[in-house]
Amino acid sequence: MAATRLPLAPGALPCWARSSEDGRGLVLTLHVRPLARASGPDGRHGDALKLRIAAPALDNRANDALVEFLHRGLALPRAAVRIAHGVHSRRKVIAIDANSRAIVQRLRAWDAGRDA
């Protein structure tokens, strides 16, 4: 099933999120802090959303936990979330192969410091 293009008003997305070039997905800029007590959003880090991930940065466990957090938190199939850049860095660019109002609302809630 092909994703549909969701027209977004200017300012609809937080500064760390943007529509993909084809408009059918989203691109997120994240600053990931592994080995946290619990996984979740933790405010901003410059132009990125800071995310705590409760997994160590060993053997790709933090990256796997990040993808798991995003796919569950955004109610997406795991295959719709991938790390496009920054596999070995705290700063990551995430490609989301979906674009819906529910996802945008969740991203805005995370940006505002709400977990919902």
All heavy atoms as an XYZ file, in Angstrom:
876
protein
N       0.838     -1.178      0.000
C       0.000      0.000      0.000
C       0.880      1.237      0.000
O       1.713      1.430      0.882
C      -0.879     -0.027      1.236
C      -1.808      1.102      1.360
S      -2.876      0.716      2.785
C      -3.573      2.267      3.061
N       0.740      2.078     -0.994
C       1.569      3.271     -1.116
C       1.087      4.357     -0.153
O      -0.111      4.533      0.058
C       1.514      3.799     -2.546
N       2.041      5.034      0.423
C       1.707      6.128      1.331
C       1.175      7.304      0.529
O       1.606      7.553     -0.591
C       2.935      6.542      2.122
N       0.228      8.013      1.090
C      -0.309      9.178      0.409
C       0.400     10.422      0.909
O       0.902     10.472      2.022
C      -1.824      9.321      0.665
O      -2.030      9.401      2.074
C      -2.584      8.143      0.104
N       0.421     11.401      0.078
C       1.065     12.666      0.414
C       0.131     13.468      1.319
O      -1.034     13.680      0.990
C       1.375     13.423     -0.867
C       2.142     14.666     -0.637
C       2.349     15.388     -1.965
N       3.190     16.515     -1.726
C       4.380     16.675     -2.254
N       4.841     15.791     -3.086
N       5.096     17.724     -1.957
N       0.638     13.878      2.461
C      -0.158     14.648      3.411
C       0.269     16.106      3.324
O       1.415     16.431      3.638
C       0.064     14.131      4.839
C      -0.662     14.866      5.946
C      -2.161     14.648      5.831
C      -0.179     14.380      7.296
N      -0.613     17.005      2.878
C      -0.230     18.407      2.826
C      -0.096     18.971      4.244
O      -0.985     18.802      5.065
C      -1.374     19.075      2.067
C      -2.529     18.153      2.200
C      -1.979     16.773      2.434
N       1.039     19.570      4.518
C       1.286     20.116      5.852
C       1.381     21.634      5.776
O       2.052     22.186      4.905
C       2.597     19.555      6.413
C       2.612     18.055      6.672
C       4.002     17.601      7.048
C       1.631     17.696      7.759
N       0.720     22.286      6.697
C       0.795     23.738      6.777
C       2.164     24.131      7.301
O       2.793     23.374      8.045
C      -0.294     24.257      7.712
N       2.662     25.304      6.917
C       3.941     25.762      7.467
C       3.872     25.792      8.993
O       2.893     26.228      9.574
C       4.098     27.175      6.900
C       3.227     27.193      5.677
C       2.095     26.254      5.974
N       4.891     25.269      9.636
C       4.928     25.234     11.092
C       4.206     24.049     11.703
O       4.131     23.931     12.915
N       3.664     23.159     10.870
C       2.944     21.996     11.401
C       3.893     21.025     12.072
O       3.523     20.347     13.018
C       2.163     21.297     10.294
N       5.118     20.955     11.592
C       6.114     20.038     12.148
C       7.102     20.793     13.025
O       7.414     21.956     12.755
C       6.882     19.344     11.020
C       6.106     18.335     10.197
C       6.921     17.916      8.981
C       5.761     17.124     11.031
N       7.630     20.147     14.041
C       8.692     20.759     14.843
C       9.933     21.014     13.967
O      10.065     20.424     12.889
C       9.001     19.714     15.912
C       7.852     18.767     15.901
C       7.256     18.823     14.538
N      10.855     21.830     14.440
C      12.033     22.186     13.647
C      12.918     20.986     13.342
O      13.686     21.005     12.388
C      12.842     23.280     14.349
S      13.626     22.752     15.884
N      12.828     19.920     14.096
C      13.668     18.737     13.898
C      13.015     17.681     13.014
O      13.559     16.596     12.816
C      14.058     18.119     15.246
C      12.919     18.010     16.212
C      12.583     18.912     17.178
C      11.951     16.959     16.288
N      11.462     18.479     17.849
C      11.054     17.281     17.330
C      11.758     15.773     15.594
C       9.986     16.478     17.685
C      10.685     14.969     15.941
C       9.823     15.328     16.976
N      11.866     18.006     12.442
C      11.150     17.083     11.553
C      10.802     17.818     10.270
O      10.518     19.015     10.276
C       9.888     16.570     12.228
N      10.839     17.088      9.158
C      10.447     17.675      7.875
C       9.860     16.588      6.995
O      10.058     15.399      7.244
C      11.638     18.344      7.198
C      12.777     17.416      6.865
C      13.953     18.156      6.208
N      15.155     17.367      6.190
C      15.441     16.426      5.298
N      14.590     16.163      4.340
N      16.573     15.743      5.365
N       9.145     16.998      5.973
C       8.617     16.048      5.002
C       9.770     15.542      4.149
O      10.720     16.273      3.876
C       7.587     16.716      4.097
O       6.415     16.980      4.811
N       9.660     14.295      3.719
C      10.659     13.762      2.796
C      10.510     14.471      1.454
O       9.519     15.172      1.208
C      10.493     12.256      2.636
O       9.225     11.972      2.096
N      11.480     14.281      0.574
C      11.457     14.976     -0.712
C      10.201     14.673     -1.518
O       9.655     15.556     -2.175
C      12.701     14.626     -1.516
C      13.951     15.262     -0.953
C      15.171     14.993     -1.799
O      15.027     14.604     -2.982
O      16.277     15.174     -1.277
N       9.720     13.438     -1.455
C       8.517     13.089     -2.217
C       7.228     13.405     -1.457
O       6.138     13.252     -1.989
C       8.534     11.624     -2.640
C       8.491     10.655     -1.467
O       8.361     11.098     -0.307
O       8.599      9.444     -1.718
N       7.341     13.845     -0.196
C       6.174     14.215      0.595
C       5.403     13.034      1.157
O       4.389     13.205      1.814
N       5.871     11.829      0.942
C       5.155     10.634      1.402
C       5.679     10.112      2.732
O       5.147      9.155      3.270
C       5.244      9.535      0.351
C       4.573      9.912     -0.936
C       4.728      8.821     -1.971
N       4.276      9.251     -3.266
C       3.029      9.181     -3.686
N       2.096      8.704     -2.893
N       2.700      9.597     -4.882
N       6.713     10.731      3.252
C       7.289     10.292      4.516
C       7.816     11.475      5.299
O       7.607     12.634      4.928
N       8.502     11.167      6.373
C       9.076     12.198      7.224
C      10.544     11.903      7.476
O      10.974     10.750      7.413
C       8.335     12.248      8.568
C       6.875     12.660      8.504
C       6.206     12.400      9.844
C       6.750     14.121      8.128
N      11.294     12.947      7.787
C      12.696     12.828      8.147
C      12.858     13.509      9.499
O      12.479     14.670      9.664
C      13.596     13.488      7.082
C      15.055     13.408      7.488
C      13.380     12.850      5.720
N      13.408     12.787     10.472
C      13.588     13.306     11.825
C      15.075     13.440     12.133
O      15.857     12.549     11.795
C      12.963     12.360     12.853
C      11.556     11.857     12.602
C      11.124     10.922     13.718
C      10.594     13.011     12.455
N      15.448     14.521     12.798
C      16.810     14.695     13.287
C      16.772     14.503     14.798
O      16.073     15.226     15.500
C      17.358     16.093     12.934
O      17.283     16.264     11.519
C      18.790     16.251     13.397
N      17.524     13.510     15.278
C      17.487     13.146     16.693
C      18.873     13.185     17.311
O      19.869     12.907     16.640
C      16.919     11.729     16.858
C      15.546     11.456     16.251
C      15.179      9.993     16.437
C      14.500     12.362     16.848
N      18.921     13.504     18.584
C      20.124     13.360     19.397
C      19.783     12.273     20.418
O      18.916     12.463     21.261
C      20.479     14.672     20.093
C      21.684     14.560     20.959
N      22.957     14.694     20.468
C      21.813     14.308     22.277
C      23.824     14.532     21.461
N      23.146     14.298     22.567
N      20.464     11.145     20.313
C      20.115      9.973     21.110
C      21.082      9.815     22.273
O      22.299      9.867     22.094
C      20.122      8.707     20.225
C      19.819      7.474     21.052
C      19.115      8.859     19.097
N      20.526      9.627     23.466
C      21.332      9.381     24.665
C      21.076      7.950     25.127
O      20.041      7.639     25.718
C      20.959     10.361     25.774
C      21.947     10.317     26.933
C      21.511     11.229     27.996
N      20.289     10.652     28.579
C      19.909     10.830     29.825
N      20.602     11.590     30.619
N      18.821     10.275     30.292
N      22.019      7.055     24.832
C      21.836      5.659     25.241
C      22.060      5.468     26.735
O      22.556      6.359     27.427
C      22.894      4.913     24.424
C      23.931      5.924     24.129
C      23.242      7.263     24.084
N      21.708      4.304     27.207
C      21.913      3.884     28.594
C      21.152      4.759     29.590
O      21.619      5.038     30.697
C      23.407      3.832     28.933
C      23.829      2.831     30.006
C      23.428      1.430     29.638
C      25.304      2.914     30.253
N      19.961      5.196     29.185
C      19.103      5.985     30.076
C      18.269      5.034     30.928
O      18.170      3.850     30.648
C      18.195      6.891     29.248
N      17.675      5.554     31.992
C      16.790      4.732     32.830
C      15.566      4.255     32.080
O      15.116      3.131     32.272
C      16.334      5.538     34.041
C      17.226      5.382     35.211
C      16.609      6.025     36.417
N      17.669      6.813     37.033
C      17.499      7.784     37.859
N      16.292      8.152     38.209
N      18.517      8.423     38.363
N      15.014      5.137     31.261
C      13.819      4.804     30.488
C      13.907      5.493     29.135
O      14.526      6.549     29.009
C      12.562      5.270     31.223
N      13.283      4.920     28.134
C      13.265      5.516     26.801
C      12.155      6.546     26.710
O      11.062      6.343     27.233
C      13.054      4.436     25.745
O      14.142      3.541     25.714
N      12.451      7.664     26.037
C      11.438      8.693     25.838
C      12.051      9.997     25.406
O      13.269     10.176     25.454
N      11.217     10.939     24.979
C      11.705     12.260     24.574
C      12.225     13.028     25.779
O      11.751     12.845     26.900
C      10.478     12.929     23.961
C       9.315     12.185     24.514
C       9.775     10.814     24.848
N      13.217     13.876     25.524
C      13.863     14.616     26.617
C      14.180     16.046     26.196
O      15.277     16.534     26.443
C      15.131     13.873     27.048
C      15.672     14.344     28.385
O      14.883     14.902     29.178
O      16.869     14.169     28.631
N      13.249     16.693     25.496
C      13.449     18.073     25.078
C      14.217     18.166     23.772
O      14.285     17.224     22.998
N      14.801     19.327     23.552
C      15.562     19.559     22.321
C      17.049     19.617     22.613
O      17.471     19.955     23.716
C      15.142     20.870     21.680
C      13.795     20.814     21.041
C      13.573     22.056     20.217
N      12.209     22.114     19.727
C      11.728     23.158     19.092
N      12.485     24.207     18.863
N      10.487     23.146     18.665
N      17.821     19.324     21.584
C      19.269     19.470     21.617
C      19.625     20.220     20.336
O      19.793     19.610     19.283
C      19.955     18.109     21.674
C      21.430     18.185     21.837
N      22.022     18.335     23.062
C      22.428     18.141     20.929
C      23.325     18.373     22.907
N      23.597     18.264     21.620
N      19.664     21.547     20.409
C      19.861     22.362     19.206
C      18.675     22.195     18.273
O      17.540     22.425     18.659
N      18.952     21.750     17.053
C      17.886     21.563     16.067
C      17.414     20.113     16.001
O      16.838     19.680     15.010
C      18.347     22.021     14.687
C      19.498     21.189     14.147
O      20.135     20.465     14.940
O      19.762     21.268     12.937
N      17.647     19.354     17.066
C      17.265     17.939     17.105
C      16.406     17.672     18.338
O      16.493     18.381     19.340
C      18.517     17.068     17.153
N      15.599     16.631     18.241
C      14.874     16.145     19.418
C      15.809     15.235     20.185
O      16.417     14.337     19.605
C      13.625     15.361     19.000
C      12.864     14.685     20.146
C      12.209     15.731     21.045
C      11.833     13.717     19.603
N      15.939     15.465     21.484
C      16.763     14.587     22.307
C      15.898     13.423     22.788
O      14.820     13.627     23.329
C      17.332     15.349     23.499
C      18.309     14.541     24.294
C      19.083     15.289     25.370
C      18.525     16.561     25.851
N      19.235     17.113     27.010
N      16.383     12.203     22.539
C      15.679     11.007     22.972
C      16.562     10.194     23.904
O      17.732      9.968     23.614
C      15.336     10.108     21.775
C      14.049     10.365     21.031
C      13.878      9.376     19.903
C      12.853     10.328     21.937
N      15.988      9.786     25.038
C      16.665      8.853     25.941
C      16.341      7.444     25.455
O      15.191      7.155     25.135
C      16.156      9.005     27.363
C      16.339     10.365     27.969
C      15.748     10.425     29.376
N      14.447      9.794     29.512
C      13.282     10.413     29.420
N      13.240     11.697     29.213
N      12.150      9.755     29.552
N      17.331      6.595     25.417
C      17.113      5.205     25.025
C      17.702      4.313     26.105
O      18.871      4.444     26.458
C      17.758      4.901     23.650
C      17.087      5.724     22.553
C      17.701      3.413     23.329
C      15.618      5.412     22.332
N      16.893      3.417     26.626
C      17.295      2.542     27.732
C      17.986      1.290     27.209
O      17.550      0.179     27.457
C      16.081      2.176     28.581
N      19.052      1.490     26.477
C      19.860      0.375     25.971
C      21.283      0.885     25.815
O      21.496      2.065     25.528
C      19.325     -0.120     24.633
N      22.257      0.024     26.003
C      23.649      0.449     25.842
C      24.017      0.597     24.367
O      23.416     -0.030     23.495
C      24.445     -0.688     26.480
C      23.573     -1.888     26.328
C      22.161     -1.370     26.416
N      25.016      1.420     24.120
C      25.508      1.626     22.751
C      26.528      0.546     22.396
O      27.631      0.833     21.961
C      26.108      3.017     22.617
N      26.161     -0.683     22.617
C      27.019     -1.833     22.321
C      26.299     -2.750     21.355
O      25.095     -2.986     21.503
C      27.325     -2.625     23.598
C      28.242     -1.965     24.605
C      28.134     -2.667     25.939
C      29.665     -2.017     24.096
N      27.032     -3.293     20.400
C      26.477     -4.285     19.483
C      25.167     -3.838     18.847
O      24.246     -4.639     18.663
C      26.263     -5.627     20.199
C      27.538     -6.179     20.800
O      28.600     -5.987     20.179
O      27.463     -6.781     21.875
N      25.063     -2.551     18.547
C      23.890     -1.992     17.861
C      22.606     -2.045     18.696
O      21.514     -1.842     18.181
C      23.679     -2.705     16.520
C      23.162     -1.772     15.460
O      23.489     -0.590     15.446
N      22.346     -2.281     14.572
N      22.711     -2.316     19.999
C      21.508     -2.438     20.834
C      20.754     -1.121     20.969
O      19.516     -1.106     20.968
C      21.863     -2.993     22.203
C      22.170     -4.493     22.126
C      22.277     -5.090     23.487
N      23.688     -5.071     23.885
C      24.143     -5.440     25.057
N      23.319     -5.843     25.993
N      25.427     -5.397     25.314
N      21.481     -0.003     21.088
C      20.798      1.292     21.208
C      20.068      1.640     19.910
O      18.951      2.155     19.942
C      21.791      2.388     21.577
N      20.679      1.351     18.763
C      20.006      1.610     17.489
C      18.755      0.755     17.341
O      17.706      1.236     16.910
C      20.962      1.350     16.312
C      22.008      2.427     16.179
O      21.816      3.552     16.602
N      23.129      2.072     15.585
N      18.855     -0.514     17.705
C      17.683     -1.390     17.650
C      16.581     -0.897     18.578
O      15.403     -0.888     18.220
C      18.057     -2.827     18.015
C      18.916     -3.494     16.953
O      18.948     -2.999     15.803
O      19.554     -4.513     17.279
N      16.966     -0.455     19.783
C      15.983      0.054     20.740
C      15.370      1.365     20.249
O      14.177      1.618     20.472
C      16.632      0.254     22.110
N      16.151      2.193     19.571
C      15.631      3.437     19.010
C      14.573      3.143     17.952
O      13.475      3.715     17.980
C      16.768      4.256     18.390
C      16.351      5.465     17.555
C      15.638      6.500     18.412
C      17.554      6.060     16.856
N      14.865      2.246     17.025
C      13.893      1.890     15.992
C      12.640      1.280     16.630
O      11.511      1.607     16.245
C      14.531      0.934     14.954
C      13.474      0.381     14.004
C      15.623      1.662     14.175
N      12.839      0.456     17.630
C      11.704     -0.148     18.345
C      10.852      0.930     19.025
O       9.611      0.914     18.950
C      12.216     -1.148     19.382
C      11.142     -1.876     20.132
C      10.423     -2.923     19.313
O      10.909     -3.314     18.239
O       9.329     -3.336     19.753
N      11.502      1.893     19.704
C      10.780      2.980     20.363
C       9.963      3.778     19.346
O       8.787      4.082     19.578
C      11.755      3.898     21.102
C      11.101      5.129     21.649
C      10.396      5.080     22.847
C      11.157      6.329     20.964
C       9.762      6.216     23.340
C      10.532      7.467     21.451
C       9.832      7.407     22.640
N      10.569      4.121     18.218
C       9.878      4.932     17.218
C       8.733      4.156     16.562
O       7.643      4.708     16.379
C      10.862      5.429     16.160
C      11.881      6.454     16.653
C      12.923      6.720     15.590
C      11.196      7.748     17.077
N       8.957      2.908     16.242
C       7.872      2.158     15.581
C       6.697      1.947     16.537
O       5.540      2.080     16.149
C       8.416      0.859     14.965
C       8.001     -0.421     15.604
N       6.771     -0.997     15.396
C       8.657     -1.254     16.437
C       6.705     -2.130     16.072
N       7.833     -2.311     16.715
N       6.968      1.697     17.799
C       5.869      1.549     18.767
C       5.235      2.903     19.096
O       4.012      3.027     19.154
C       6.361      0.888     20.038
C       6.630     -0.581     19.874
C       7.098     -1.192     21.203
N       7.431     -2.577     21.067
C       6.561     -3.571     21.210
N       5.311     -3.308     21.494
N       6.951     -4.822     21.070
N       6.077      3.912     19.326
C       5.571      5.230     19.709
C       4.765      5.922     18.624
O       3.870      6.707     18.909
N       5.087      5.624     17.358
C       4.366      6.234     16.244
C       3.358      5.277     15.620
O       2.722      5.614     14.623
C       5.367      6.710     15.180
C       6.345      7.790     15.651
C       7.372      8.080     14.566
C       5.611      9.057     16.067
N       3.207      4.089     16.217
C       2.261      3.077     15.747
C       2.465      2.762     14.262
O       1.532      2.803     13.458
C       0.821      3.523     16.016
N       3.710      2.437     13.935
C       4.087      2.118     12.558
C       4.675      0.723     12.487
O       5.208      0.226     13.474
C       5.162      3.103     12.066
C       4.768      4.547     11.933
C       6.000      5.406     11.691
C       3.791      4.707     10.792
N       4.650      0.111     11.312
C       5.393     -1.138     11.160
C       6.886     -0.869     11.344
O       7.379      0.206     10.982
C       5.100     -1.563      9.718
C       3.987     -0.719      9.246
C       3.934      0.493     10.111
N       7.592     -1.810     11.907
C       9.029     -1.644     12.136
C       9.766     -1.319     10.836
O      10.712     -0.541     10.819
C       9.600     -2.892     12.793
C      11.016     -2.734     13.253
C      11.470     -3.967     14.032
N      12.873     -3.892     14.335
C      13.401     -3.355     15.415
N      12.610     -2.828     16.322
N      14.695     -3.333     15.598
N       9.320     -1.894      9.732
C       9.970     -1.665      8.442
C       9.810     -0.228      7.941
O      10.534      0.197      7.049
C       9.412     -2.639      7.409
N       8.895      0.534      8.522
C       8.675      1.921      8.101
C       9.647      2.890      8.759
O       9.640      4.076      8.438
C       7.242      2.340      8.409
N      10.488      2.402      9.665
C      11.433      3.255     10.395
C      12.843      2.762     10.107
O      13.141      1.593     10.304
C      11.170      3.195     11.919
C      12.157      4.068     12.675
C       9.740      3.591     12.242
N      13.711      3.666      9.634
C      15.104      3.262      9.420
C      16.041      4.421      9.744
O      15.681      5.591      9.613
C      15.335      2.751      8.010
C      15.230      3.773      6.936
C      15.467      3.185      5.545
N      15.199      4.192      4.542
C      16.066      5.101      4.157
N      17.269      5.129      4.662
N      15.726      6.003      3.250
N      17.245      4.082     10.149
C      18.276      5.084     10.416
C      18.954      5.391      9.092
O      19.631      4.534      8.517
C      19.286      4.579     11.465
C      18.561      4.262     12.770
C      20.391      5.605     11.678
C      19.433      3.611     13.830
N      18.760      6.606      8.583
C      19.320      6.998      7.285
C      20.774      7.435      7.421
O      21.574      7.185      6.523
C      18.480      8.115      6.668
N      21.108      8.115      8.514
C      22.474      8.587      8.769
C      22.744      8.530     10.262
O      21.842      8.711     11.065
C      22.662     10.048      8.309
C      22.421     10.270      6.864
N      23.279      9.848      5.881
C      21.403     10.870      6.220
C      22.801     10.190      4.700
N      21.653     10.808      4.886
N      23.993      8.308     10.624
C      24.399      8.395     12.017
C      24.326      7.107     12.799
O      24.134      7.140     14.009
N      24.504      5.988     12.150
C      24.430      4.698     12.840
C      25.431      4.633     13.995
O      25.133      4.074     15.043
C      24.663      3.535     11.846
C      24.780      2.204     12.568
C      23.543      3.490     10.828
N      26.599      5.248     13.834
C      27.643      5.210     14.866
C      27.770      6.533     15.606
O      28.819      6.812     16.197
C      28.986      4.844     14.239
C      28.968      3.510     13.567
N      28.861      2.328     14.262
C      29.002      3.173     12.262
C      28.846      1.325     13.413
N      28.929      1.808     12.191
N      26.745      7.347     15.604
C      26.778      8.670     16.208
C      25.557      8.879     17.089
O      24.539      8.209     16.926
C      26.797      9.716     15.087
O      26.642     11.006     15.594
N      25.654      9.812     18.013
C      24.466     10.169     18.807
C      23.469     10.950     17.969
O      22.272     10.899     18.220
C      24.873     10.999     20.021
C      25.506     10.170     21.092
C      25.780     11.010     22.321
N      26.349     10.176     23.346
C      26.120     10.338     24.627
N      25.364     11.340     25.040
N      26.657      9.542     25.502
N      23.973     11.724     16.997
C      23.098     12.498     16.113
C      22.684     11.596     14.952
O      23.514     11.095     14.216
C      23.815     13.736     15.605
C      22.911     14.651     14.813
C      23.629     15.947     14.491
N      22.813     16.827     13.718
C      21.953     17.696     14.213
N      21.805     17.782     15.517
N      21.245     18.471     13.438
N      21.389     11.410     14.807
C      20.872     10.494     13.805
C      19.803     11.164     12.953
O      19.062     12.018     13.423
C      20.268      9.265     14.478
C      21.301      8.527     15.320
C      20.781      7.239     15.858
C      21.748      6.582     16.801
N      23.043      6.251     16.276
N      19.746     10.751     11.707
C      18.679     11.157     10.803
C      17.854      9.908     10.538
O      18.372      8.883     10.099
C      19.239     11.746      9.494
C      18.114     12.067      8.529
C      20.071     12.989      9.788
N      16.578     10.006     10.848
C      15.660      8.874     10.752
C      14.689      9.106      9.603
O      14.089     10.176      9.508
C      14.854      8.706     12.066
C      15.777      8.641     13.273
C      13.915      7.517     11.978
C      16.709      7.470     13.297
N      14.533      8.108      8.752
C      13.552      8.163      7.666
C      12.322      7.372      8.105
O      12.424      6.223      8.532
C      14.139      7.575      6.398
N      11.183      8.019      8.027
C       9.903      7.404      8.368
C       9.108      7.271      7.069
O       8.838      8.276      6.408
C       9.105      8.282      9.371
C       9.913      8.590     10.614
C       7.759      7.661      9.682
C      10.074      7.450     11.555
N       8.766      6.056      6.695
C       8.026      5.824      5.454
C       6.523      5.867      5.702
O       5.792      4.918      5.406
C       8.425      4.475      4.838
C       9.872      4.474      4.389
O      10.377      5.556      4.011
O      10.495      3.410      4.427
N       6.077      6.957      6.277
C       4.654      7.176      6.538
C       4.481      8.651      6.877
O       5.431      9.315      7.278
C       4.169      6.317      7.692
N       3.290      9.131      6.704
C       3.008     10.531      6.978
C       1.509     10.646      7.231
O       0.719     10.480      6.317
C       3.431     11.379      5.779
C       3.462     12.850      6.089
O       2.995     13.285      7.130
N       4.020     13.624      5.188
N       1.133     10.884      8.474
C      -0.289     11.019      8.795
C      -0.463     12.091      9.856
O       0.493     12.476     10.530
C      -0.861      9.694      9.292
O      -0.351      9.407     10.580
N      -1.671     12.522     10.018
C      -1.949     13.530     11.041
C      -1.643     12.992     12.444
O      -1.159     13.713     13.300
C      -3.393     13.983     10.939
C      -3.606     14.936      9.787
C      -5.035     15.474      9.727
N      -5.151     16.464      8.675
C      -5.240     16.175      7.386
N      -5.209     14.925      6.992
N      -5.354     17.131      6.488
N      -1.905     11.707     12.666
C      -1.634     11.117     13.982
C      -0.139     11.147     14.288
O       0.264     11.437     15.413
C      -2.159      9.681     14.041
N       0.692     10.863     13.292
C       2.145     10.913     13.495
C       2.585     12.338     13.781
O       3.372     12.580     14.693
C       2.882     10.338     12.269
C       2.596      8.853     12.136
C       4.378     10.588     12.373
C       3.084      8.240     10.838
N       2.075     13.285     13.016
C       2.430     14.696     13.240
C       2.017     15.132     14.642
O       2.780     15.803     15.339
C       1.800     15.600     12.152
C       1.980     17.069     12.496
C       2.407     15.284     10.784
N       0.832     14.730     15.089
C       0.387     15.091     16.446
C       1.309     14.497     17.499
O       1.631     15.147     18.489
C      -1.049     14.625     16.672
C      -2.056     15.438     15.919
C      -3.468     14.887     16.052
O      -3.674     13.740     16.443
N      -4.445     15.710     15.701
N       1.744     13.251     17.312
C       2.649     12.614     18.275
C       3.994     13.341     18.306
O       4.549     13.599     19.366
C       2.829     11.141     17.906
C       3.819     10.382     18.765
C       3.452     10.366     20.256
N       2.190      9.778     20.534
C       1.989      8.540     20.967
N       2.993      7.758     21.172
N       0.782      8.124     21.211
N       4.525     13.706     17.138
C       5.801     14.420     17.082
C       5.694     15.776     17.780
O       6.597     16.178     18.511
C       6.259     14.598     15.636
C       6.565     13.319     14.855
C       6.948     13.661     13.419
C       7.644     12.499     15.540
N       4.573     16.457     17.575
C       4.380     17.759     18.239
C       4.263     17.588     19.745
O       4.757     18.411     20.514
C       3.165     18.463     17.659
C       3.422     18.882     16.198
C       2.265     19.595     15.604
N       2.206     20.925     16.185
C       1.194     21.751     16.016
N       0.155     21.393     15.310
N       1.214     22.935     16.564
N       3.631     16.513     20.193
C       3.526     16.240     21.639
C       4.912     15.979     22.208
O       5.261     16.487     23.279
C       2.596     15.063     21.892
N       5.733     15.192     21.521
C       7.087     14.932     21.993
C       7.890     16.229     22.052
O       8.641     16.463     22.976
C       7.803     13.945     21.069
C       7.333     12.541     21.192
C       6.475     12.017     22.145
C       7.695     11.445     20.359
N       6.281     10.674     21.922
C       7.022     10.298     20.836
C       8.502     11.331     19.234
C       7.156      9.060     20.228
C       8.634     10.085     18.641
C       7.969      8.965     19.136
N       7.692     17.104     21.054
C       8.413     18.375     21.034
C       7.983     19.263     22.211
O       8.799     19.997     22.756
C       8.157     19.105     19.724
C       9.073     20.289     19.521
O      10.299     20.121     19.633
O       8.556     21.390     19.248
N       6.723     19.173     22.600
C       6.218     19.975     23.713
C       6.537     19.360     25.064
O       6.169     19.905     26.105
C       4.702     20.159     23.570
N       7.202     18.201     25.058
C       7.574     17.573     26.322
C       6.547     16.620     26.871
O       6.640     16.195     28.011
N       5.556     16.283     26.043
C       4.541     15.316     26.486
C       4.876     13.974     25.858
O       5.291     13.893     24.720
C       3.148     15.776     26.050
C       2.723     17.074     26.679
C       1.287     17.420     26.346
N       0.969     17.308     24.942
C       1.031     18.311     24.070
N       1.455     19.494     24.449
N       0.697     18.139     22.803
N       4.656     12.919     26.602
C       4.939     11.566     26.124
C       3.788     10.992     25.317
O       3.899      9.953     24.705
C       5.249     10.675     27.319
C       6.379      9.718     27.023
O       6.978      9.808     25.953
O       6.630      8.872     27.894
N       2.643     11.649     25.330
C       1.434     11.113     24.662
C       1.411     11.383     23.183
O       2.011     12.174     22.617
C       0.201     11.722     25.299
